[in-house]
Amino acid sequence: MQANEVKSFLEGKLPGAQVEVEGEGCNFQLNVISDELVALSPVKRQQSIYAHLNPWIADGSIHAITMKFFSRAAWAERT
């Protein structure tokens, strides 16, 4: 699995979100930029991502995921 596949897939499932993905194979680090997701509790944020990635996790295509969430303003300050 490639990082660009994960990015395209998640951005298609999370309207208005920007997803930056690093990693390859079955280990990925996600930076999710979304004011909507940042407003949720940390558990709900992760659940929203896992809900979409669970089929790939179940079949072993993805083994490990690290997630960080940013508001658009916070992300703009980083770059």
PDB file of N, CA, C and O in Angstrom:
ATOM      1  N   MET A   1       0.844  -1.166   0.000  1.00  0.00           N
ATOM      2  CA  MET A   1       0.000   0.000   0.000  1.00  0.00           C
ATOM      3  C   MET A   1       0.893   1.233   0.000  1.00  0.00           C
ATOM      4  O   MET A   1       1.942   1.259   0.644  1.00  0.00           O
ATOM      5  N   GLN A   2       0.466   2.237  -0.722  1.00  0.00           N
ATOM      6  CA  GLN A   2       1.231   3.475  -0.841  1.00  0.00           C
ATOM      7  C   GLN A   2       0.554   4.614  -0.085  1.00  0.00           C
ATOM      8  O   GLN A   2      -0.666   4.625   0.074  1.00  0.00           O
ATOM      9  N   ALA A   3       1.346   5.559   0.373  1.00  0.00           N
ATOM     10  CA  ALA A   3       0.828   6.702   1.126  1.00  0.00           C
ATOM     11  C   ALA A   3      -0.195   7.488   0.314  1.00  0.00           C
ATOM     12  O   ALA A   3      -1.196   7.951   0.861  1.00  0.00           O
ATOM     13  N   ASN A   4       0.049   7.643  -0.996  1.00  0.00           N
ATOM     14  CA  ASN A   4      -0.894   8.411  -1.814  1.00  0.00           C
ATOM     15  C   ASN A   4      -2.251   7.722  -1.928  1.00  0.00           C
ATOM     16  O   ASN A   4      -3.268   8.397  -2.091  1.00  0.00           O
ATOM     17  N   GLU A   5      -2.287   6.405  -1.847  1.00  0.00           N
ATOM     18  CA  GLU A   5      -3.561   5.676  -1.848  1.00  0.00           C
ATOM     19  C   GLU A   5      -4.362   5.994  -0.591  1.00  0.00           C
ATOM     20  O   GLU A   5      -5.565   6.249  -0.657  1.00  0.00           O
ATOM     21  N   VAL A   6      -3.689   5.977   0.546  1.00  0.00           N
ATOM     22  CA  VAL A   6      -4.349   6.272   1.821  1.00  0.00           C
ATOM     23  C   VAL A   6      -4.853   7.709   1.815  1.00  0.00           C
ATOM     24  O   VAL A   6      -5.980   7.975   2.232  1.00  0.00           O
ATOM     25  N   LYS A   7      -4.024   8.635   1.344  1.00  0.00           N
ATOM     26  CA  LYS A   7      -4.392  10.053   1.275  1.00  0.00           C
ATOM     27  C   LYS A   7      -5.643  10.252   0.422  1.00  0.00           C
ATOM     28  O   LYS A   7      -6.611  10.866   0.870  1.00  0.00           O
ATOM     29  N   SER A   8      -5.623   9.739  -0.793  1.00  0.00           N
ATOM     30  CA  SER A   8      -6.768   9.900  -1.702  1.00  0.00           C
ATOM     31  C   SER A   8      -8.029   9.282  -1.122  1.00  0.00           C
ATOM     32  O   SER A   8      -9.108   9.872  -1.189  1.00  0.00           O
ATOM     33  N   PHE A   9      -7.890   8.104  -0.557  1.00  0.00           N
ATOM     34  CA  PHE A   9      -9.044   7.411   0.011  1.00  0.00           C
ATOM     35  C   PHE A   9      -9.662   8.219   1.145  1.00  0.00           C
ATOM     36  O   PHE A   9     -10.870   8.455   1.153  1.00  0.00           O
ATOM     37  N   LEU A  10      -8.841   8.644   2.103  1.00  0.00           N
ATOM     38  CA  LEU A  10      -9.374   9.368   3.261  1.00  0.00           C
ATOM     39  C   LEU A  10      -9.936  10.728   2.871  1.00  0.00           C
ATOM     40  O   LEU A  10     -10.975  11.133   3.391  1.00  0.00           O
ATOM     41  N   GLU A  11      -9.276  11.433   1.976  1.00  0.00           N
ATOM     42  CA  GLU A  11      -9.803  12.732   1.555  1.00  0.00           C
ATOM     43  C   GLU A  11     -11.135  12.578   0.837  1.00  0.00           C
ATOM     44  O   GLU A  11     -11.979  13.472   0.899  1.00  0.00           O
ATOM     45  N   GLY A  12     -11.334  11.453   0.155  1.00  0.00           N
ATOM     46  CA  GLY A  12     -12.626  11.176  -0.468  1.00  0.00           C
ATOM     47  C   GLY A  12     -13.716  10.867   0.544  1.00  0.00           C
ATOM     48  O   GLY A  12     -14.890  11.146   0.302  1.00  0.00           O
ATOM     49  N   LYS A  13     -13.335  10.293   1.673  1.00  0.00           N
ATOM     50  CA  LYS A  13     -14.296   9.922   2.718  1.00  0.00           C
ATOM     51  C   LYS A  13     -14.543  11.033   3.728  1.00  0.00           C
ATOM     52  O   LYS A  13     -15.556  11.014   4.427  1.00  0.00           O
ATOM     53  N   LEU A  14     -13.637  11.997   3.816  1.00  0.00           N
ATOM     54  CA  LEU A  14     -13.731  13.071   4.813  1.00  0.00           C
ATOM     55  C   LEU A  14     -13.812  14.416   4.095  1.00  0.00           C
ATOM     56  O   LEU A  14     -12.799  15.102   3.960  1.00  0.00           O
ATOM     57  N   PRO A  15     -14.996  14.799   3.634  1.00  0.00           N
ATOM     58  CA  PRO A  15     -15.133  16.051   2.885  1.00  0.00           C
ATOM     59  C   PRO A  15     -14.607  17.243   3.690  1.00  0.00           C
ATOM     60  O   PRO A  15     -14.904  17.389   4.876  1.00  0.00           O
ATOM     61  N   GLY A  16     -13.834  18.076   3.031  1.00  0.00           N
ATOM     62  CA  GLY A  16     -13.290  19.260   3.676  1.00  0.00           C
ATOM     63  C   GLY A  16     -12.007  19.027   4.436  1.00  0.00           C
ATOM     64  O   GLY A  16     -11.394  19.980   4.916  1.00  0.00           O
ATOM     65  N   ALA A  17     -11.587  17.786   4.556  1.00  0.00           N
ATOM     66  CA  ALA A  17     -10.353  17.481   5.294  1.00  0.00           C
ATOM     67  C   ALA A  17      -9.173  17.402   4.334  1.00  0.00           C
ATOM     68  O   ALA A  17      -9.315  17.013   3.175  1.00  0.00           O
ATOM     69  N   GLN A  18      -8.029  17.774   4.838  1.00  0.00           N
ATOM     70  CA  GLN A  18      -6.768  17.578   4.134  1.00  0.00           C
ATOM     71  C   GLN A  18      -6.012  16.525   4.930  1.00  0.00           C
ATOM     72  O   GLN A  18      -5.928  16.611   6.155  1.00  0.00           O
ATOM     73  N   VAL A  19      -5.466  15.537   4.244  1.00  0.00           N
ATOM     74  CA  VAL A  19      -4.754  14.461   4.929  1.00  0.00           C
ATOM     75  C   VAL A  19      -3.349  14.361   4.353  1.00  0.00           C
ATOM     76  O   VAL A  19      -3.172  14.162   3.151  1.00  0.00           O
ATOM     77  N   GLU A  20      -2.366  14.499   5.208  1.00  0.00           N
ATOM     78  CA  GLU A  20      -0.965  14.309   4.829  1.00  0.00           C
ATOM     79  C   GLU A  20      -0.541  12.952   5.376  1.00  0.00           C
ATOM     80  O   GLU A  20      -0.726  12.662   6.558  1.00  0.00           O
ATOM     81  N   VAL A  21       0.026  12.131   4.512  1.00  0.00           N
ATOM     82  CA  VAL A  21       0.368  10.759   4.901  1.00  0.00           C
ATOM     83  C   VAL A  21       1.852  10.517   4.646  1.00  0.00           C
ATOM     84  O   VAL A  21       2.369  10.834   3.575  1.00  0.00           O
ATOM     85  N   GLU A  22       2.519   9.959   5.630  1.00  0.00           N
ATOM     86  CA  GLU A  22       3.908   9.522   5.495  1.00  0.00           C
ATOM     87  C   GLU A  22       3.957   8.038   5.812  1.00  0.00           C
ATOM     88  O   GLU A  22       3.127   7.516   6.557  1.00  0.00           O
ATOM     89  N   GLY A  23       4.933   7.376   5.239  1.00  0.00           N
ATOM     90  CA  GLY A  23       5.097   5.957   5.488  1.00  0.00           C
ATOM     91  C   GLY A  23       4.898   5.160   4.224  1.00  0.00           C
ATOM     92  O   GLY A  23       4.604   5.705   3.160  1.00  0.00           O
ATOM     93  N   GLU A  24       5.061   3.871   4.357  1.00  0.00           N
ATOM     94  CA  GLU A  24       4.891   2.976   3.224  1.00  0.00           C
ATOM     95  C   GLU A  24       4.656   1.571   3.735  1.00  0.00           C
ATOM     96  O   GLU A  24       4.804   1.283   4.922  1.00  0.00           O
ATOM     97  N   GLY A  25       4.288   0.713   2.814  1.00  0.00           N
ATOM     98  CA  GLY A  25       4.023  -0.663   3.209  1.00  0.00           C
ATOM     99  C   GLY A  25       2.780  -0.744   4.058  1.00  0.00           C
ATOM    100  O   GLY A  25       1.674  -0.536   3.560  1.00  0.00           O
ATOM    101  N   CYS A  26       2.941  -1.041   5.331  1.00  0.00           N
ATOM    102  CA  CYS A  26       1.773  -1.198   6.198  1.00  0.00           C
ATOM    103  C   CYS A  26       1.818  -0.292   7.424  1.00  0.00           C
ATOM    104  O   CYS A  26       1.005  -0.452   8.335  1.00  0.00           O
ATOM    105  N   ASN A  27       2.758   0.660   7.462  1.00  0.00           N
ATOM    106  CA  ASN A  27       2.888   1.583   8.595  1.00  0.00           C
ATOM    107  C   ASN A  27       2.783   3.024   8.097  1.00  0.00           C
ATOM    108  O   ASN A  27       3.533   3.440   7.213  1.00  0.00           O
ATOM    109  N   PHE A  28       1.843   3.783   8.673  1.00  0.00           N
ATOM    110  CA  PHE A  28       1.598   5.138   8.198  1.00  0.00           C
ATOM    111  C   PHE A  28       1.430   6.115   9.350  1.00  0.00           C
ATOM    112  O   PHE A  28       0.940   5.767  10.424  1.00  0.00           O
ATOM    113  N   GLN A  29       1.853   7.350   9.093  1.00  0.00           N
ATOM    114  CA  GLN A  29       1.628   8.458  10.007  1.00  0.00           C
ATOM    115  C   GLN A  29       0.704   9.434   9.287  1.00  0.00           C
ATOM    116  O   GLN A  29       0.981   9.847   8.161  1.00  0.00           O
ATOM    117  N   LEU A  30      -0.392   9.796   9.940  1.00  0.00           N
ATOM    118  CA  LEU A  30      -1.373  10.694   9.343  1.00  0.00           C
ATOM    119  C   LEU A  30      -1.378  12.030  10.063  1.00  0.00           C
ATOM    120  O   LEU A  30      -1.388  12.078  11.293  1.00  0.00           O
ATOM    121  N   ASN A  31      -1.370  13.104   9.308  1.00  0.00           N
ATOM    122  CA  ASN A  31      -1.674  14.433   9.810  1.00  0.00           C
ATOM    123  C   ASN A  31      -2.997  14.809   9.166  1.00  0.00           C
ATOM    124  O   ASN A  31      -3.071  14.998   7.951  1.00  0.00           O
ATOM    125  N   VAL A  32      -4.028  14.917   9.968  1.00  0.00           N
ATOM    126  CA  VAL A  32      -5.366  15.203   9.462  1.00  0.00           C
ATOM    127  C   VAL A  32      -5.698  16.649   9.810  1.00  0.00           C
ATOM    128  O   VAL A  32      -5.721  17.033  10.980  1.00  0.00           O
ATOM    129  N   ILE A  33      -5.956  17.444   8.773  1.00  0.00           N
ATOM    130  CA  ILE A  33      -6.257  18.856   8.951  1.00  0.00           C
ATOM    131  C   ILE A  33      -7.746  19.039   8.685  1.00  0.00           C
ATOM    132  O   ILE A  33      -8.209  18.939   7.549  1.00  0.00           O
ATOM    133  N   SER A  34      -8.482  19.309   9.757  1.00  0.00           N
ATOM    134  CA  SER A  34      -9.937  19.421   9.652  1.00  0.00           C
ATOM    135  C   SER A  34     -10.489  20.120  10.883  1.00  0.00           C
ATOM    136  O   SER A  34     -10.338  19.632  12.004  1.00  0.00           O
ATOM    137  N   ASP A  35     -11.126  21.261  10.673  1.00  0.00           N
ATOM    138  CA  ASP A  35     -11.752  21.954  11.795  1.00  0.00           C
ATOM    139  C   ASP A  35     -12.877  21.115  12.398  1.00  0.00           C
ATOM    140  O   ASP A  35     -13.107  21.163  13.606  1.00  0.00           O
ATOM    141  N   GLU A  36     -13.579  20.346  11.562  1.00  0.00           N
ATOM    142  CA  GLU A  36     -14.687  19.521  12.045  1.00  0.00           C
ATOM    143  C   GLU A  36     -14.193  18.406  12.964  1.00  0.00           C
ATOM    144  O   GLU A  36     -14.773  18.169  14.024  1.00  0.00           O
ATOM    145  N   LEU A  37     -13.132  17.730  12.561  1.00  0.00           N
ATOM    146  CA  LEU A  37     -12.621  16.624  13.378  1.00  0.00           C
ATOM    147  C   LEU A  37     -11.952  17.120  14.656  1.00  0.00           C
ATOM    148  O   LEU A  37     -12.049  16.464  15.693  1.00  0.00           O
ATOM    149  N   VAL A  38     -11.281  18.257  14.598  1.00  0.00           N
ATOM    150  CA  VAL A  38     -10.633  18.802  15.793  1.00  0.00           C
ATOM    151  C   VAL A  38     -11.667  19.122  16.866  1.00  0.00           C
ATOM    152  O   VAL A  38     -11.361  19.077  18.058  1.00  0.00           O
ATOM    153  N   ALA A  39     -12.884  19.445  16.451  1.00  0.00           N
ATOM    154  CA  ALA A  39     -13.948  19.772  17.409  1.00  0.00           C
ATOM    155  C   ALA A  39     -14.443  18.540  18.170  1.00  0.00           C
ATOM    156  O   ALA A  39     -15.103  18.676  19.201  1.00  0.00           O
ATOM    157  N   LEU A  40     -14.131  17.342  17.673  1.00  0.00           N
ATOM    158  CA  LEU A  40     -14.564  16.106  18.328  1.00  0.00           C
ATOM    159  C   LEU A  40     -13.603  15.723  19.450  1.00  0.00           C
ATOM    160  O   LEU A  40     -12.490  16.243  19.534  1.00  0.00           O
ATOM    161  N   SER A  41     -14.042  14.815  20.303  1.00  0.00           N
ATOM    162  CA  SER A  41     -13.151  14.288  21.339  1.00  0.00           C
ATOM    163  C   SER A  41     -12.047  13.466  20.668  1.00  0.00           C
ATOM    164  O   SER A  41     -12.232  12.992  19.547  1.00  0.00           O
ATOM    165  N   PRO A  42     -10.911  13.292  21.332  1.00  0.00           N
ATOM    166  CA  PRO A  42      -9.829  12.500  20.738  1.00  0.00           C
ATOM    167  C   PRO A  42     -10.264  11.094  20.314  1.00  0.00           C
ATOM    168  O   PRO A  42      -9.843  10.608  19.264  1.00  0.00           O
ATOM    169  N   VAL A  43     -11.088  10.453  21.105  1.00  0.00           N
ATOM    170  CA  VAL A  43     -11.555   9.105  20.758  1.00  0.00           C
ATOM    171  C   VAL A  43     -12.416   9.144  19.500  1.00  0.00           C
ATOM    172  O   VAL A  43     -12.256   8.301  18.617  1.00  0.00           O
ATOM    173  N   LYS A  44     -13.322  10.106  19.409  1.00  0.00           N
ATOM    174  CA  LYS A  44     -14.193  10.225  18.229  1.00  0.00           C
ATOM    175  C   LYS A  44     -13.380  10.532  16.976  1.00  0.00           C
ATOM    176  O   LYS A  44     -13.709  10.053  15.891  1.00  0.00           O
ATOM    177  N   ARG A  45     -12.329  11.321  17.118  1.00  0.00           N
ATOM    178  CA  ARG A  45     -11.457  11.618  15.967  1.00  0.00           C
ATOM    179  C   ARG A  45     -10.860  10.328  15.419  1.00  0.00           C
ATOM    180  O   ARG A  45     -10.930  10.054  14.221  1.00  0.00           O
ATOM    181  N   GLN A  46     -10.272   9.543  16.317  1.00  0.00           N
ATOM    182  CA  GLN A  46      -9.653   8.295  15.878  1.00  0.00           C
ATOM    183  C   GLN A  46     -10.685   7.331  15.310  1.00  0.00           C
ATOM    184  O   GLN A  46     -10.427   6.660  14.311  1.00  0.00           O
ATOM    185  N   GLN A  47     -11.847   7.261  15.940  1.00  0.00           N
ATOM    186  CA  GLN A  47     -12.895   6.373  15.439  1.00  0.00           C
ATOM    187  C   GLN A  47     -13.308   6.753  14.026  1.00  0.00           C
ATOM    188  O   GLN A  47     -13.596   5.882  13.205  1.00  0.00           O
ATOM    189  N   SER A  48     -13.337   8.055  13.740  1.00  0.00           N
ATOM    190  CA  SER A  48     -13.744   8.494  12.405  1.00  0.00           C
ATOM    191  C   SER A  48     -12.748   8.039  11.341  1.00  0.00           C
ATOM    192  O   SER A  48     -13.139   7.774  10.204  1.00  0.00           O
ATOM    193  N   ILE A  49     -11.488   7.947  11.691  1.00  0.00           N
ATOM    194  CA  ILE A  49     -10.477   7.468  10.743  1.00  0.00           C
ATOM    195  C   ILE A  49     -10.507   5.944  10.651  1.00  0.00           C
ATOM    196  O   ILE A  49     -10.532   5.385   9.555  1.00  0.00           O
ATOM    197  N   TYR A  50     -10.505   5.280  11.795  1.00  0.00           N
ATOM    198  CA  TYR A  50     -10.526   3.814  11.795  1.00  0.00           C
ATOM    199  C   TYR A  50     -11.761   3.253  11.096  1.00  0.00           C
ATOM    200  O   TYR A  50     -11.682   2.193  10.475  1.00  0.00           O
ATOM    201  N   ALA A  51     -12.882   3.932  11.182  1.00  0.00           N
ATOM    202  CA  ALA A  51     -14.105   3.455  10.525  1.00  0.00           C
ATOM    203  C   ALA A  51     -13.881   3.264   9.027  1.00  0.00           C
ATOM    204  O   ALA A  51     -14.433   2.344   8.424  1.00  0.00           O
ATOM    205  N   HIS A  52     -13.078   4.127   8.437  1.00  0.00           N
ATOM    206  CA  HIS A  52     -12.818   4.030   7.000  1.00  0.00           C
ATOM    207  C   HIS A  52     -11.673   3.074   6.673  1.00  0.00           C
ATOM    208  O   HIS A  52     -11.668   2.454   5.609  1.00  0.00           O
ATOM    209  N   LEU A  53     -10.716   2.954   7.569  1.00  0.00           N
ATOM    210  CA  LEU A  53      -9.536   2.126   7.292  1.00  0.00           C
ATOM    211  C   LEU A  53      -9.658   0.683   7.774  1.00  0.00           C
ATOM    212  O   LEU A  53      -8.802  -0.143   7.456  1.00  0.00           O
ATOM    213  N   ASN A  54     -10.696   0.368   8.528  1.00  0.00           N
ATOM    214  CA  ASN A  54     -10.832  -0.976   9.096  1.00  0.00           C
ATOM    215  C   ASN A  54     -10.721  -2.115   8.086  1.00  0.00           C
ATOM    216  O   ASN A  54     -10.095  -3.125   8.408  1.00  0.00           O
ATOM    217  N   PRO A  55     -11.291  -2.014   6.883  1.00  0.00           N
ATOM    218  CA  PRO A  55     -11.113  -3.135   5.944  1.00  0.00           C
ATOM    219  C   PRO A  55      -9.639  -3.399   5.614  1.00  0.00           C
ATOM    220  O   PRO A  55      -9.228  -4.552   5.489  1.00  0.00           O
ATOM    221  N   TRP A  56      -8.849  -2.336   5.473  1.00  0.00           N
ATOM    222  CA  TRP A  56      -7.428  -2.502   5.170  1.00  0.00           C
ATOM    223  C   TRP A  56      -6.661  -3.000   6.386  1.00  0.00           C
ATOM    224  O   TRP A  56      -5.683  -3.736   6.247  1.00  0.00           O
ATOM    225  N   ILE A  57      -7.095  -2.608   7.565  1.00  0.00           N
ATOM    226  CA  ILE A  57      -6.462  -3.113   8.786  1.00  0.00           C
ATOM    227  C   ILE A  57      -6.774  -4.603   8.937  1.00  0.00           C
ATOM    228  O   ILE A  57      -5.897  -5.399   9.272  1.00  0.00           O
ATOM    229  N   ALA A  58      -8.016  -4.964   8.691  1.00  0.00           N
ATOM    230  CA  ALA A  58      -8.447  -6.358   8.842  1.00  0.00           C
ATOM    231  C   ALA A  58      -7.723  -7.295   7.883  1.00  0.00           C
ATOM    232  O   ALA A  58      -7.408  -8.429   8.244  1.00  0.00           O
ATOM    233  N   ASP A  59      -7.455  -6.826   6.651  1.00  0.00           N
ATOM    234  CA  ASP A  59      -6.793  -7.724   5.698  1.00  0.00           C
ATOM    235  C   ASP A  59      -5.263  -7.633   5.754  1.00  0.00           C
ATOM    236  O   ASP A  59      -4.572  -8.295   4.981  1.00  0.00           O
ATOM    237  N   GLY A  60      -4.738  -6.809   6.674  1.00  0.00           N
ATOM    238  CA  GLY A  60      -3.298  -6.720   6.859  1.00  0.00           C
ATOM    239  C   GLY A  60      -2.596  -5.714   5.970  1.00  0.00           C
ATOM    240  O   GLY A  60      -1.380  -5.551   6.069  1.00  0.00           O
ATOM    241  N   SER A  61      -3.338  -5.028   5.095  1.00  0.00           N
ATOM    242  CA  SER A  61      -2.713  -4.019   4.236  1.00  0.00           C
ATOM    243  C   SER A  61      -2.140  -2.869   5.054  1.00  0.00           C
ATOM    244  O   SER A  61      -1.120  -2.283   4.694  1.00  0.00           O
ATOM    245  N   ILE A  62      -2.812  -2.555   6.162  1.00  0.00           N
ATOM    246  CA  ILE A  62      -2.319  -1.546   7.096  1.00  0.00           C
ATOM    247  C   ILE A  62      -2.141  -2.228   8.441  1.00  0.00           C
ATOM    248  O   ILE A  62      -3.043  -2.904   8.935  1.00  0.00           O
ATOM    249  N   HIS A  63      -0.967  -2.043   9.024  1.00  0.00           N
ATOM    250  CA  HIS A  63      -0.674  -2.665  10.317  1.00  0.00           C
ATOM    251  C   HIS A  63      -0.660  -1.640  11.447  1.00  0.00           C
ATOM    252  O   HIS A  63      -1.210  -1.886  12.520  1.00  0.00           O
ATOM    253  N   ALA A  64      -0.033  -0.494  11.203  1.00  0.00           N
ATOM    254  CA  ALA A  64       0.101   0.515  12.254  1.00  0.00           C
ATOM    255  C   ALA A  64      -0.203   1.902  11.702  1.00  0.00           C
ATOM    256  O   ALA A  64       0.204   2.251  10.594  1.00  0.00           O
ATOM    257  N   ILE A  65      -0.926   2.682  12.500  1.00  0.00           N
ATOM    258  CA  ILE A  65      -1.284   4.046  12.120  1.00  0.00           C
ATOM    259  C   ILE A  65      -1.022   4.958  13.312  1.00  0.00           C
ATOM    260  O   ILE A  65      -1.407   4.657  14.441  1.00  0.00           O
ATOM    261  N   THR A  66      -0.369   6.062  13.041  1.00  0.00           N
ATOM    262  CA  THR A  66      -0.216   7.125  14.021  1.00  0.00           C
ATOM    263  C   THR A  66      -0.972   8.323  13.473  1.00  0.00           C
ATOM    264  O   THR A  66      -0.819   8.672  12.303  1.00  0.00           O
ATOM    265  N   MET A  67      -1.791   8.959  14.312  1.00  0.00           N
ATOM    266  CA  MET A  67      -2.612  10.077  13.851  1.00  0.00           C
ATOM    267  C   MET A  67      -2.366  11.321  14.682  1.00  0.00           C
ATOM    268  O   MET A  67      -2.247  11.260  15.906  1.00  0.00           O
ATOM    269  N   LYS A  68      -2.293  12.447  13.994  1.00  0.00           N
ATOM    270  CA  LYS A  68      -2.296  13.758  14.639  1.00  0.00           C
ATOM    271  C   LYS A  68      -3.357  14.587  13.931  1.00  0.00           C
ATOM    272  O   LYS A  68      -3.517  14.506  12.714  1.00  0.00           O
ATOM    273  N   PHE A  69      -4.073  15.380  14.705  1.00  0.00           N
ATOM    274  CA  PHE A  69      -5.154  16.193  14.159  1.00  0.00           C
ATOM    275  C   PHE A  69      -4.851  17.667  14.377  1.00  0.00           C
ATOM    276  O   PHE A  69      -4.367  18.063  15.437  1.00  0.00           O
ATOM    277  N   PHE A  70      -5.140  18.475  13.361  1.00  0.00           N
ATOM    278  CA  PHE A  70      -4.876  19.904  13.411  1.00  0.00           C
ATOM    279  C   PHE A  70      -6.069  20.677  12.866  1.00  0.00           C
ATOM    280  O   PHE A  70      -6.736  20.229  11.934  1.00  0.00           O
ATOM    281  N   SER A  71      -6.332  21.836  13.449  1.00  0.00           N
ATOM    282  CA  SER A  71      -7.267  22.766  12.821  1.00  0.00           C
ATOM    283  C   SER A  71      -6.532  23.383  11.632  1.00  0.00           C
ATOM    284  O   SER A  71      -5.308  23.293  11.538  1.00  0.00           O
ATOM    285  N   ARG A  72      -7.276  24.004  10.735  1.00  0.00           N
ATOM    286  CA  ARG A  72      -6.632  24.650   9.589  1.00  0.00           C
ATOM    287  C   ARG A  72      -5.678  25.754  10.055  1.00  0.00           C
ATOM    288  O   ARG A  72      -4.585  25.910   9.510  1.00  0.00           O
ATOM    289  N   ALA A  73      -6.099  26.513  11.065  1.00  0.00           N
ATOM    290  CA  ALA A  73      -5.255  27.595  11.580  1.00  0.00           C
ATOM    291  C   ALA A  73      -3.969  27.047  12.194  1.00  0.00           C
ATOM    292  O   ALA A  73      -2.887  27.583  11.952  1.00  0.00           O
ATOM    293  N   ALA A  74      -4.081  25.985  12.985  1.00  0.00           N
ATOM    294  CA  ALA A  74      -2.897  25.389  13.612  1.00  0.00           C
ATOM    295  C   ALA A  74      -1.949  24.825  12.558  1.00  0.00           C
ATOM    296  O   ALA A  74      -0.731  24.936  12.695  1.00  0.00           O
ATOM    297  N   TRP A  75      -2.500  24.222  11.512  1.00  0.00           N
ATOM    298  CA  TRP A  75      -1.661  23.669  10.452  1.00  0.00           C
ATOM    299  C   TRP A  75      -0.941  24.791   9.697  1.00  0.00           C
ATOM    300  O   TRP A  75       0.233  24.655   9.351  1.00  0.00           O
ATOM    301  N   ALA A  76      -1.638  25.886   9.445  1.00  0.00           N
ATOM    302  CA  ALA A  76      -1.034  27.016   8.735  1.00  0.00           C
ATOM    303  C   ALA A  76       0.132  27.603   9.531  1.00  0.00           C
ATOM    304  O   ALA A  76       1.115  28.059   8.947  1.00  0.00           O
ATOM    305  N   GLU A  77       0.027  27.591  10.845  1.00  0.00           N
ATOM    306  CA  GLU A  77       1.109  28.099  11.689  1.00  0.00           C
ATOM    307  C   GLU A  77       2.345  27.208  11.629  1.00  0.00           C
ATOM    308  O   GLU A  77       3.466  27.682  11.815  1.00  0.00           O
ATOM    309  N   ARG A  78       2.142  25.925  11.372  1.00  0.00           N
ATOM    310  CA  ARG A  78       3.260  24.967  11.307  1.00  0.00           C
ATOM    311  C   ARG A  78       4.060  25.110  10.031  1.00  0.00           C
ATOM    312  O   ARG A  78       5.269  24.875  10.012  1.00  0.00           O
ATOM    313  N   THR A  79       3.379  25.497   8.960  1.00  0.00           N
ATOM    314  CA  THR A  79       4.050  25.506   7.646  1.00  0.00           C
ATOM    315  C   THR A  79       4.480  26.878   7.228  1.00  0.00           C
ATOM    316  O   THR A  79       5.054  27.044   6.152  1.00  0.00           O
TER     317      THR A  79
END
